[in-house]
Amino acid sequence: MSGTAATERGRLLDLSFVRRGGRTVIDRRLFAWPFVLTRSFHVDEDRPERLSVIVQTGSGAVHGEDSLAQRLALGPGTAVCLTGQGATSVHRAAPAIRAREVVRLHVDSGASLEYLPEPRILFPDAALSQLTEIDCEQNACALITDAFTMHDPAGHDRCFRELESTFCLRRSSREPVLIDRTRLQRPDRTLFRGHRAFGAAFMMLTPSHDLATLQRSVASALTPVSGLYAAASLLPDGAGIGVRLAALDLRSIRDAFARIQAIYLEALWATADVPVARHA
């Protein structure tokens, strides 16, 4: 429970989950400033084992010299949905300084993770480096989303200084199945062609899922979203589906993420590989 223990382990948020009595519960809960963890909930009647967790930050923003770390470990048969309290501002960083965030996720056999952090709002001269690593067992499932938008409170359309984002996926092995990296350094506004919000979603599924059909379902579901450009593709080695998004504003990104999450949850109903109990 103490922030000291979390800091000594080199992590600011460190959670692990186990399944007890047909439900997912937290069995390790370590966190330090700026992370705040309140009560978690079992609110899904169709998935009584699923635990909903909301992570908050005491500061409400990411500052230039921040170094943040998260670690989530899901035990066999668990089901977790983790979200945040709202979009997080990333403020200006001094020259040669950038904020850093590392997220490491482990999803064990038969488990399901929905890791749905709120978008980042990049202010002028913001600099952020973020790394998300997930080790998802072959018979486990996960949905990971990430998004950002840009905002200049002075209304001059000034841009952020740097954004580096890396997503690394492993499936029951030490060798990565996928490394997806984006880096933007002092971008010109014309690069974005009028789009102001961007996102990515990675849906990891089991070998029993029909990925080609799900890919078409994602593409079809995103087509009606106004102001959105989207592309869905199959991940290497049959690991799942990756989606790239560009939109005029965050509302379209949020709408797209909600549709992708609905398809992910429907995919869980279709297989017994993950712990989903549907009530009549």
Phi and psi in degrees as GROMACS dihedral restraints (atoms count N, CA, C in turn):
[ dihedral_restraints ]
;  ai    aj    ak    al  type     phi  dphi    fc
    3     4     5     6     1   -81.8    20    10
    4     5     6     7     1   146.7    20    10
    6     7     8     9     1   -67.2    20    10
    7     8     9    10     1   -31.3    20    10
    9    10    11    12     1   -59.5    20    10
   10    11    12    13     1   -45.6    20    10
   12    13    14    15     1   -61.9    20    10
   13    14    15    16     1   -40.7    20    10
   15    16    17    18     1   -64.5    20    10
   16    17    18    19     1   -41.3    20    10
   18    19    20    21     1   -66.7    20    10
   19    20    21    22     1   -40.1    20    10
   21    22    23    24     1   -62.0    20    10
   22    23    24    25     1   -29.9    20    10
   24    25    26    27     1   -85.5    20    10
   25    26    27    28     1     1.3    20    10
   27    28    29    30     1    78.4    20    10
   28    29    30    31     1    16.6    20    10
   30    31    32    33     1  -130.7    20    10
   31    32    33    34     1   144.9    20    10
   33    34    35    36     1   -96.8    20    10
   34    35    36    37     1   -22.3    20    10
   36    37    38    39     1  -139.9    20    10
   37    38    39    40     1   119.5    20    10
   39    40    41    42     1  -137.5    20    10
   40    41    42    43     1   108.6    20    10
   42    43    44    45     1  -127.3    20    10
   43    44    45    46     1   141.5    20    10
   45    46    47    48     1  -131.3    20    10
   46    47    48    49     1   152.8    20    10
   48    49    50    51     1  -129.8    20    10
   49    50    51    52     1   141.9    20    10
   51    52    53    54     1  -133.2    20    10
   52    53    54    55     1   164.9    20    10
   54    55    56    57     1  -104.7    20    10
   55    56    57    58     1   123.9    20    10
   57    58    59    60     1  -136.8    20    10
   58    59    60    61     1   130.5    20    10
   60    61    62    63     1    57.4    20    10
   61    62    63    64     1    34.9    20    10
   63    64    65    66     1    80.3    20    10
   64    65    66    67     1     6.2    20    10
   66    67    68    69     1  -131.0    20    10
   67    68    69    70     1   155.7    20    10
   69    70    71    72     1   -88.3    20    10
   70    71    72    73     1   132.2    20    10
   72    73    74    75     1  -132.4    20    10
   73    74    75    76     1   160.0    20    10
   75    76    77    78     1   -86.0    20    10
   76    77    78    79     1   126.7    20    10
   78    79    80    81     1  -113.0    20    10
   79    80    81    82     1    -7.1    20    10
   81    82    83    84     1  -140.0    20    10
   82    83    84    85     1   127.9    20    10
   84    85    86    87     1  -139.0    20    10
   85    86    87    88     1    93.4    20    10
   87    88    89    90     1  -121.6    20    10
   88    89    90    91     1   130.7    20    10
   90    91    92    93     1  -156.8    20    10
   91    92    93    94     1   154.7    20    10
   93    94    95    96     1  -139.8    20    10
   94    95    96    97     1   167.5    20    10
   96    97    98    99     1   -50.6    20    10
   97    98    99   100     1   136.1    20    10
   99   100   101   102     1   -95.8    20    10
  100   101   102   103     1     7.2    20    10
  102   103   104   105     1   -74.2    20    10
  103   104   105   106     1   141.0    20    10
  105   106   107   108     1  -131.1    20    10
  106   107   108   109     1   129.8    20    10
  108   109   110   111     1  -122.1    20    10
  109   110   111   112     1   120.2    20    10
  111   112   113   114     1  -103.0    20    10
  112   113   114   115     1  -164.4    20    10
  114   115   116   117     1   -62.6    20    10
  115   116   117   118     1   142.3    20    10
  117   118   119   120     1   -99.6    20    10
  118   119   120   121     1   164.8    20    10
  120   121   122   123     1  -137.3    20    10
  121   122   123   124     1   149.2    20    10
  123   124   125   126     1  -108.4    20    10
  124   125   126   127     1    98.7    20    10
  126   127   128   129     1  -118.7    20    10
  127   128   129   130     1    -4.7    20    10
  129   130   131   132     1   -97.1    20    10
  130   131   132   133     1   107.8    20    10
  132   133   134   135     1   -65.7    20    10
  133   134   135   136     1   -31.3    20    10
  135   136   137   138     1   -77.8    20    10
  136   137   138   139     1   -19.3    20    10
  138   139   140   141     1  -134.2    20    10
  139   140   141   142     1    75.4    20    10
  141   142   143   144     1   -63.6    20    10
  142   143   144   145     1   -19.1    20    10
  144   145   146   147     1   -82.2    20    10
  145   146   147   148     1   -13.0    20    10
  147   148   149   150     1   -78.2    20    10
  148   149   150   151     1   128.8    20    10
  150   151   152   153     1  -105.2    20    10
  151   152   153   154     1   127.3    20    10
  153   154   155   156     1   -98.9    20    10
  154   155   156   157     1   126.4    20    10
  156   157   158   159     1  -124.9    20    10
  157   158   159   160     1   131.9    20    10
  159   160   161   162     1  -114.4    20    10
  160   161   162   163     1   118.3    20    10
  162   163   164   165     1   -96.4    20    10
  163   164   165   166     1   129.4    20    10
  165   166   167   168     1  -115.1    20    10
  166   167   168   169     1   162.5    20    10
  168   169   170   171     1  -122.6    20    10
  169   170   171   172     1   133.4    20    10
  171   172   173   174     1   -65.5    20    10
  172   173   174   175     1   -31.5    20    10
  174   175   176   177     1   -83.4    20    10
  175   176   177   178     1   -28.7    20    10
  177   178   179   180     1    74.5    20    10
  178   179   180   181     1     5.5    20    10
  180   181   182   183     1  -156.2    20    10
  181   182   183   184     1   165.1    20    10
  183   184   185   186     1  -110.2    20    10
  184   185   186   187     1   127.4    20    10
  186   187   188   189     1  -107.3    20    10
  187   188   189   190     1   168.2    20    10
  189   190   191   192     1   -53.8    20    10
  190   191   192   193     1   -38.6    20    10
  192   193   194   195     1  -104.1    20    10
  193   194   195   196     1    12.3    20    10
  195   196   197   198     1   -66.7    20    10
  196   197   198   199     1   142.7    20    10
  198   199   200   201     1  -131.7    20    10
  199   200   201   202     1   105.2    20    10
  201   202   203   204     1  -111.2    20    10
  202   203   204   205     1   147.6    20    10
  204   205   206   207     1  -143.7    20    10
  205   206   207   208     1   142.0    20    10
  207   208   209   210     1  -133.6    20    10
  208   209   210   211     1   146.0    20    10
  210   211   212   213     1  -140.1    20    10
  211   212   213   214     1   125.6    20    10
  213   214   215   216     1  -124.1    20    10
  214   215   216   217     1   130.6    20    10
  216   217   218   219     1  -125.4    20    10
  217   218   219   220     1   115.2    20    10
  219   220   221   222     1   -99.6    20    10
  220   221   222   223     1   121.5    20    10
  222   223   224   225     1   -76.6    20    10
  223   224   225   226     1   174.4    20    10
  225   226   227   228     1   -56.4    20    10
  226   227   228   229     1   134.2    20    10
  228   229   230   231     1    74.1    20    10
  229   230   231   232     1     8.6    20    10
  231   232   233   234     1   -86.1    20    10
  232   233   234   235     1   163.8    20    10
  234   235   236   237     1  -142.5    20    10
  235   236   237   238     1   122.5    20    10
  237   238   239   240     1  -134.9    20    10
  238   239   240   241     1   137.5    20    10
  240   241   242   243     1  -122.1    20    10
  241   242   243   244     1   115.3    20    10
  243   244   245   246     1  -114.0    20    10
  244   245   246   247     1   127.1    20    10
  246   247   248   249     1  -131.2    20    10
  247   248   249   250     1   175.6    20    10
  249   250   251   252     1  -114.3    20    10
  250   251   252   253     1  -179.7    20    10
  252   253   254   255     1   -86.2    20    10
  253   254   255   256     1   -15.1    20    10
  255   256   257   258     1   164.5    20    10
  256   257   258   259     1   171.1    20    10
  258   259   260   261     1   -57.5    20    10
  259   260   261   262     1   141.3    20    10
  261   262   263   264     1  -109.0    20    10
  262   263   264   265     1   128.0    20    10
  264   265   266   267     1   -78.1    20    10
  265   266   267   268     1   139.2    20    10
  267   268   269   270     1  -114.4    20    10
  268   269   270   271     1   112.9    20    10
  270   271   272   273     1   -91.4    20    10
  271   272   273   274     1   174.1    20    10
  273   274   275   276     1   -55.1    20    10
  274   275   276   277     1   140.8    20    10
  276   277   278   279     1  -115.5    20    10
  277   278   279   280     1   143.0    20    10
  279   280   281   282     1   -63.2    20    10
  280   281   282   283     1   156.9    20    10
  282   283   284   285     1   -52.8    20    10
  283   284   285   286     1   138.2    20    10
  285   286   287   288     1    70.6    20    10
  286   287   288   289     1     6.5    20    10
  288   289   290   291     1  -116.4    20    10
  289   290   291   292     1   142.5    20    10
  291   292   293   294     1  -147.0    20    10
  292   293   294   295     1   146.8    20    10
  294   295   296   297     1   -72.0    20    10
  295   296   297   298     1   149.5    20    10
  297   298   299   300     1  -130.7    20    10
  298   299   300   301     1   142.6    20    10
  300   301   302   303     1  -141.5    20    10
  301   302   303   304     1   131.2    20    10
  303   304   305   306     1  -123.3    20    10
  304   305   306   307     1   127.5    20    10
  306   307   308   309     1  -122.9    20    10
  307   308   309   310     1   123.8    20    10
  309   310   311   312     1  -121.2    20    10
  310   311   312   313     1   126.2    20    10
  312   313   314   315     1  -123.6    20    10
  313   314   315   316     1   137.6    20    10
  315   316   317   318     1  -128.8    20    10
  316   317   318   319     1   125.5    20    10
  318   319   320   321     1  -119.3    20    10
  319   320   321   322     1   109.9    20    10
  321   322   323   324     1   -81.1    20    10
  322   323   324   325     1   179.6    20    10
  324   325   326   327     1   -53.3    20    10
  325   326   327   328     1   129.5    20    10
  327   328   329   330     1    72.3    20    10
  328   329   330   331     1     7.9    20    10
  330   331   332   333     1   -93.1    20    10
  331   332   333   334     1   165.0    20    10
  333   334   335   336     1  -138.1    20    10
  334   335   336   337     1   128.8    20    10
  336   337   338   339     1  -124.0    20    10
  337   338   339   340     1   131.4    20    10
  339   340   341   342     1  -113.9    20    10
  340   341   342   343     1   105.0    20    10
  342   343   344   345     1  -105.4    20    10
  343   344   345   346     1   103.7    20    10
  345   346   347   348     1  -126.5    20    10
  346   347   348   349     1    67.6    20    10
  348   349   350   351     1   -65.1    20    10
  349   350   351   352     1   152.1    20    10
  351   352   353   354     1   -72.1    20    10
  352   353   354   355     1   155.1    20    10
  354   355   356   357     1   -61.8    20    10
  355   356   357   358     1   159.4    20    10
  357   358   359   360     1   -98.9    20    10
  358   359   360   361     1   140.2    20    10
  360   361   362   363     1  -106.7    20    10
  361   362   363   364     1   110.0    20    10
  363   364   365   366     1   -90.1    20    10
  364   365   366   367     1   117.1    20    10
  366   367   368   369     1   -86.3    20    10
  367   368   369   370     1   167.3    20    10
  369   370   371   372     1   -54.5    20    10
  370   371   372   373     1   134.5    20    10
  372   373   374   375     1    68.6    20    10
  373   374   375   376     1    14.4    20    10
  375   376   377   378     1   -69.8    20    10
  376   377   378   379     1   148.4    20    10
  378   379   380   381     1  -139.3    20    10
  379   380   381   382     1   122.9    20    10
  381   382   383   384     1  -138.2    20    10
  382   383   384   385     1   132.9    20    10
  384   385   386   387     1  -119.2    20    10
  385   386   387   388     1   123.0    20    10
  387   388   389   390     1  -131.9    20    10
  388   389   390   391     1   139.9    20    10
  390   391   392   393     1  -127.6    20    10
  391   392   393   394     1   127.0    20    10
  393   394   395   396     1  -119.8    20    10
  394   395   396   397     1   120.0    20    10
  396   397   398   399     1  -118.1    20    10
  397   398   399   400     1   131.7    20    10
  399   400   401   402     1  -130.6    20    10
  400   401   402   403     1   133.8    20    10
  402   403   404   405     1  -113.2    20    10
  403   404   405   406     1   105.4    20    10
  405   406   407   408     1  -114.9    20    10
  406   407   408   409     1   117.5    20    10
  408   409   410   411     1   -58.1    20    10
  409   410   411   412     1   156.5    20    10
  411   412   413   414     1   -60.3    20    10
  412   413   414   415     1   -33.5    20    10
  414   415   416   417     1  -103.2    20    10
  415   416   417   418     1    26.1    20    10
  417   418   419   420     1  -115.1    20    10
  418   419   420   421     1   165.2    20    10
  420   421   422   423     1  -130.5    20    10
  421   422   423   424     1   152.2    20    10
  423   424   425   426     1  -155.6    20    10
  424   425   426   427     1   149.0    20    10
  426   427   428   429     1  -127.8    20    10
  427   428   429   430     1   121.6    20    10
  429   430   431   432     1  -121.0    20    10
  430   431   432   433     1   129.5    20    10
  432   433   434   435     1  -122.7    20    10
  433   434   435   436     1   156.5    20    10
  435   436   437   438     1  -155.2    20    10
  436   437   438   439     1   139.7    20    10
  438   439   440   441     1  -155.3    20    10
  439   440   441   442     1   156.2    20    10
  441   442   443   444     1  -148.5    20    10
  442   443   444   445     1   157.7    20    10
  444   445   446   447     1  -137.1    20    10
  445   446   447   448     1   172.7    20    10
  447   448   449   450     1  -120.4    20    10
  448   449   450   451     1   145.1    20    10
  450   451   452   453     1  -149.8    20    10
  451   452   453   454     1   130.1    20    10
  453   454   455   456     1  -116.9    20    10
  454   455   456   457     1   106.1    20    10
  456   457   458   459     1   -62.3    20    10
  457   458   459   460     1   -21.0    20    10
  459   460   461   462     1   -82.3    20    10
  460   461   462   463     1    -9.6    20    10
  462   463   464   465     1    75.7    20    10
  463   464   465   466     1    20.5    20    10
  465   466   467   468     1   -99.9    20    10
  466   467   468   469     1     5.2    20    10
  468   469   470   471     1    59.9    20    10
  469   470   471   472     1    31.6    20    10
  471   472   473   474     1   -69.3    20    10
  472   473   474   475     1   152.5    20    10
  474   475   476   477     1  -112.3    20    10
  475   476   477   478     1   165.3    20    10
  477   478   479   480     1   -68.7    20    10
  478   479   480   481     1   163.0    20    10
  480   481   482   483     1   -86.4    20    10
  481   482   483   484     1   -41.8    20    10
  483   484   485   486     1  -157.1    20    10
  484   485   486   487     1   140.7    20    10
  486   487   488   489     1  -139.2    20    10
  487   488   489   490     1   121.4    20    10
  489   490   491   492     1  -124.0    20    10
  490   491   492   493     1   122.6    20    10
  492   493   494   495     1  -132.5    20    10
  493   494   495   496     1   125.9    20    10
  495   496   497   498     1  -125.8    20    10
  496   497   498   499     1   132.2    20    10
  498   499   500   501     1  -119.1    20    10
  499   500   501   502     1   125.1    20    10
  501   502   503   504     1  -123.5    20    10
  502   503   504   505     1   126.2    20    10
  504   505   506   507     1  -117.2    20    10
  505   506   507   508     1   129.3    20    10
  507   508   509   510     1  -122.6    20    10
  508   509   510   511     1   148.0    20    10
  510   511   512   513     1  -131.0    20    10
  511   512   513   514     1    97.0    20    10
  513   514   515   516     1    57.7    20    10
  514   515   516   517     1    29.1    20    10
  516   517   518   519     1  -155.3    20    10
  517   518   519   520     1   164.9    20    10
  519   520   521   522     1   -81.1    20    10
  520   521   522   523     1   -25.3    20    10
  522   523   524   525     1   -81.7    20    10
  523   524   525   526     1   132.3    20    10
  525   526   527   528     1   -65.2    20    10
  526   527   528   529     1   138.8    20    10
  528   529   530   531     1   -82.1    20    10
  529   530   531   532     1   -33.3    20    10
  531   532   533   534     1  -148.3    20    10
  532   533   534   535     1   135.1    20    10
  534   535   536   537     1  -126.5    20    10
  535   536   537   538     1   113.9    20    10
  537   538   539   540     1  -113.4    20    10
  538   539   540   541     1   121.0    20    10
  540   541   542   543     1  -129.5    20    10
  541   542   543   544     1   134.7    20    10
  543   544   545   546     1  -124.4    20    10
  544   545   546   547     1   134.3    20    10
  546   547   548   549     1  -141.1    20    10
  547   548   549   550     1   124.2    20    10
  549   550   551   552     1  -123.5    20    10
  550   551   552   553     1   126.7    20    10
  552   553   554   555     1  -128.5    20    10
  553   554   555   556     1   119.2    20    10
  555   556   557   558     1    45.8    20    10
  556   557   558   559     1    55.9    20    10
  558   559   560   561     1   -69.8    20    10
  559   560   561   562     1   148.7    20    10
  561   562   563   564     1   -88.7    20    10
  562   563   564   565     1   141.1    20    10
  564   565   566   567     1   -55.3    20    10
  565   566   567   568     1   -30.9    20    10
  567   568   569   570     1   -64.2    20    10
  568   569   570   571     1   -21.3    20    10
  570   571   572   573     1   -60.7    20    10
  571   572   573   574     1   -30.9    20    10
  573   574   575   576     1   -88.8    20    10
  574   575   576   577     1    -4.6    20    10
  576   577   578   579     1    50.3    20    10
  577   578   579   580     1    43.2    20    10
  579   580   581   582     1    87.1    20    10
  580   581   582   583     1   -12.1    20    10
  582   583   584   585     1   -77.9    20    10
  583   584   585   586     1   141.9    20    10
  585   586   587   588     1  -120.0    20    10
  586   587   588   589     1    -6.8    20    10
  588   589   590   591     1  -138.2    20    10
  589   590   591   592     1   141.8    20    10
  591   592   593   594     1  -139.5    20    10
  592   593   594   595     1   148.0    20    10
  594   595   596   597     1  -152.5    20    10
  595   596   597   598     1   166.3    20    10
  597   598   599   600     1  -144.8    20    10
  598   599   600   601     1   147.3    20    10
  600   601   602   603     1  -136.0    20    10
  601   602   603   604     1   136.8    20    10
  603   604   605   606     1  -123.9    20    10
  604   605   606   607     1   120.2    20    10
  606   607   608   609     1  -111.3    20    10
  607   608   609   610     1   106.8    20    10
  609   610   611   612     1   -95.1    20    10
  610   611   612   613     1   126.8    20    10
  612   613   614   615     1  -129.3    20    10
  613   614   615   616     1   177.4    20    10
  615   616   617   618     1   -94.6    20    10
  616   617   618   619     1   165.3    20    10
  618   619   620   621     1   -59.8    20    10
  619   620   621   622     1   -18.6    20    10
  621   622   623   624     1   -78.9    20    10
  622   623   624   625     1    -9.8    20    10
  624   625   626   627     1   -84.4    20    10
  625   626   627   628     1   146.5    20    10
  627   628   629   630     1   -88.5    20    10
  628   629   630   631     1    92.6    20    10
  630   631   632   633     1   -67.0    20    10
  631   632   633   634     1   -37.9    20    10
  633   634   635   636     1   -61.5    20    10
  634   635   636   637     1   -42.5    20    10
  636   637   638   639     1   -65.6    20    10
  637   638   639   640     1   -41.3    20    10
  639   640   641   642     1   -66.4    20    10
  640   641   642   643     1   -35.9    20    10
  642   643   644   645     1   -60.2    20    10
  643   644   645   646     1   -44.7    20    10
  645   646   647   648     1   -64.8    20    10
  646   647   648   649     1   -36.2    20    10
  648   649   650   651     1   -64.5    20    10
  649   650   651   652     1   -41.5    20    10
  651   652   653   654     1   -63.3    20    10
  652   653   654   655     1   -48.2    20    10
  654   655   656   657     1   -59.5    20    10
  655   656   657   658     1   -42.1    20    10
  657   658   659   660     1   -67.2    20    10
  658   659   660   661     1   -39.4    20    10
  660   661   662   663     1   -68.2    20    10
  661   662   663   664     1   -30.9    20    10
  663   664   665   666     1   -87.0    20    10
  664   665   666   667     1   -17.5    20    10
  666   667   668   669     1   -57.1    20    10
  667   668   669   670     1   -41.2    20    10
  669   670   671   672     1   -75.5    20    10
  670   671   672   673     1    -9.2    20    10
  672   673   674   675     1   -70.5    20    10
  673   674   675   676     1   121.6    20    10
  675   676   677   678     1   -68.3    20    10
  676   677   678   679     1   138.4    20    10
  678   679   680   681     1    70.3    20    10
  679   680   681   682     1    21.1    20    10
  681   682   683   684     1  -117.7    20    10
  682   683   684   685     1   135.6    20    10
  684   685   686   687     1  -111.7    20    10
  685   686   687   688     1   128.0    20    10
  687   688   689   690     1  -139.9    20    10
  688   689   690   691     1   147.5    20    10
  690   691   692   693     1  -141.0    20    10
  691   692   693   694     1   127.2    20    10
  693   694   695   696     1  -114.3    20    10
  694   695   696   697     1   134.5    20    10
  696   697   698   699     1  -139.6    20    10
  697   698   699   700     1   159.0    20    10
  699   700   701   702     1   -79.5    20    10
  700   701   702   703     1   139.0    20    10
  702   703   704   705     1   -80.3    20    10
  703   704   705   706     1   158.8    20    10
  705   706   707   708     1   -60.8    20    10
  706   707   708   709     1   153.1    20    10
  708   709   710   711     1    57.6    20    10
  709   710   711   712     1    28.3    20    10
  711   712   713   714     1    63.7    20    10
  712   713   714   715     1    28.3    20    10
  714   715   716   717     1   -74.4    20    10
  715   716   717   718     1   -23.8    20    10
  717   718   719   720     1   154.3    20    10
  718   719   720   721     1  -146.0    20    10
  720   721   722   723     1  -132.4    20    10
  721   722   723   724     1   136.6    20    10
  723   724   725   726     1  -113.9    20    10
  724   725   726   727     1   141.0    20    10
  726   727   728   729     1  -129.6    20    10
  727   728   729   730     1   131.8    20    10
  729   730   731   732     1  -110.6    20    10
  730   731   732   733     1   139.1    20    10
  732   733   734   735     1  -132.7    20    10
  733   734   735   736     1   140.0    20    10
  735   736   737   738     1  -136.6    20    10
  736   737   738   739     1   135.3    20    10
  738   739   740   741     1  -145.4    20    10
  739   740   741   742     1   165.5    20    10
  741   742   743   744     1   -73.1    20    10
  742   743   744   745     1   -28.0    20    10
  744   745   746   747     1  -156.7    20    10
  745   746   747   748     1   173.5    20    10
  747   748   749   750     1   -68.6    20    10
  748   749   750   751     1   -24.8    20    10
  750   751   752   753     1   -58.9    20    10
  751   752   753   754     1   -40.5    20    10
  753   754   755   756     1   -69.2    20    10
  754   755   756   757     1   -36.8    20    10
  756   757   758   759     1   -63.9    20    10
  757   758   759   760     1   -44.9    20    10
  759   760   761   762     1   -62.2    20    10
  760   761   762   763     1   -41.6    20    10
  762   763   764   765     1   -60.5    20    10
  763   764   765   766     1   -44.9    20    10
  765   766   767   768     1   -62.7    20    10
  766   767   768   769     1   -43.7    20    10
  768   769   770   771     1   -62.0    20    10
  769   770   771   772     1   -39.6    20    10
  771   772   773   774     1   -63.1    20    10
  772   773   774   775     1   -39.3    20    10
  774   775   776   777     1   -69.4    20    10
  775   776   777   778     1   -39.1    20    10
  777   778   779   780     1   -65.3    20    10
  778   779   780   781     1   -41.9    20    10
  780   781   782   783     1   -62.1    20    10
  781   782   783   784     1   -39.9    20    10
  783   784   785   786     1   -61.8    20    10
  784   785   786   787     1   -40.7    20    10
  786   787   788   789     1   -67.6    20    10
  787   788   789   790     1   -39.4    20    10
  789   790   791   792     1   -60.3    20    10
  790   791   792   793     1   -46.0    20    10
  792   793   794   795     1   -66.0    20    10
  793   794   795   796     1   -38.7    20    10
  795   796   797   798     1   -63.0    20    10
  796   797   798   799     1   -35.7    20    10
  798   799   800   801     1   -64.5    20    10
  799   800   801   802     1   -33.4    20    10
  801   802   803   804     1   -66.5    20    10
  802   803   804   805     1   -35.6    20    10
  804   805   806   807     1   -61.8    20    10
  805   806   807   808     1   -29.2    20    10
  807   808   809   810     1   -82.6    20    10
  808   809   810   811     1    -1.4    20    10
  810   811   812   813     1  -139.0    20    10
  811   812   813   814     1   149.4    20    10
  813   814   815   816     1   -93.5    20    10
  814   815   816   817     1     5.4    20    10
  816   817   818   819     1   -71.6    20    10
  817   818   819   820     1   -20.4    20    10
  819   820   821   822     1  -122.6    20    10
  820   821   822   823     1   156.8    20    10
  822   823   824   825     1   -79.0    20    10
  823   824   825   826     1    82.8    20    10
  825   826   827   828     1  -121.8    20    10
  826   827   828   829     1   120.2    20    10
  828   829   830   831     1  -112.3    20    10
  829   830   831   832     1   117.0    20    10
  831   832   833   834     1  -102.7    20    10
  832   833   834   835     1   126.8    20    10
  834   835   836   837     1   -82.6    20    10
  835   836   837   838     1   149.9    20    10
